[in-house]
């Protein structure tokens, strides 16, 4: 995943991040502030991941999240 894309989607995915990684606090999410490498570092601290595993985990979760959004039907037009 492109890190710029990640930063651009941060507001949408930060709510999901707490459910993906239950050890993350609101302060952790504020500290990450949409920065891919900072979030990877926090995952390393909290879960003992290597940097590569943390990056892969973020990429996997965000890709799954985006795929789920594409599967949702578009809202019906208002009458």
C-alpha positions in Angstrom: 0.0 0.0 0.0 1.2 3.5 -0.8 1.9 5.3 2.4 0.4 8.5 1.0 -2.9 6.6 0.4 -2.7 5.3 4.0 -2.3 8.8 5.3 -5.2 10.0 3.2 -7.5 7.3 4.5 -6.4 7.6 8.1 -9.6 9.2 9.4 -11.7 6.4 7.9 -9.5 3.6 9.2 -8.5 4.8 12.6 -11.8 3.7 14.1 -11.2 0.2 12.7 -7.6 0.2 14.0 -8.7 -0.2 17.6 -10.8 -3.3 16.7 -7.9 -4.7 14.6 -5.3 -4.2 17.3 -7.1 -4.1 20.7 -3.9 -3.0 22.6 -3.9 0.4 20.8 -5.2 3.3 22.8 -6.7 6.6 21.7 -3.3 8.2 22.5 -1.5 5.6 20.3 -3.8 6.5 17.4 -3.3 10.2 18.0 0.5 9.7 18.1 0.3 7.7 14.8 -1.7 10.5 13.2 -1.9 8.7 9.9 1.8 8.1 9.6 2.4 4.5 8.4 5.9 4.2 9.9 4.8 5.6 13.3 1.8 3.1 13.4 4.2 0.3 12.5 6.5 1.4 15.3 3.6 1.4 17.8 2.6 -2.1 16.7 6.2 -3.2 17.2 6.1 -1.8 20.8 2.7 -3.2 21.7 2.9 -6.6 19.9 6.6 -7.3 19.6 6.3 -7.4 15.8 9.3 -6.9 13.5 9.1 -3.8 11.4 8.3 -5.9 8.3 5.6 -7.8 10.1 4.0 -4.6 11.4 4.0 -3.1 7.9 2.6 -6.3 6.4 -0.1 -6.4 9.0 -1.1 -2.8 8.3 -1.2 -3.4 4.6 -3.3 -6.6 5.0 -5.8 -4.9 7.3 -6.2 -1.8 5.2 -6.5 -3.9 2.0 -9.3 -6.0 3.6 -11.0 -2.9 4.8 -11.0 -1.3 1.3 -12.2 -4.5 -0.3 -15.1 -4.6 2.2 -16.1 -1.1 1.3 -16.2 -2.0 -2.4 -18.6 -4.9 -1.6 -21.1 -2.7 0.2 -24.0 -1.7 -2.0 -24.4 1.9 -2.8 -27.1 3.7 -0.8 -30.4 4.0 -2.6 -31.1 7.4 -4.1 -33.4 9.6 -2.1 -36.8 10.2 -3.6 
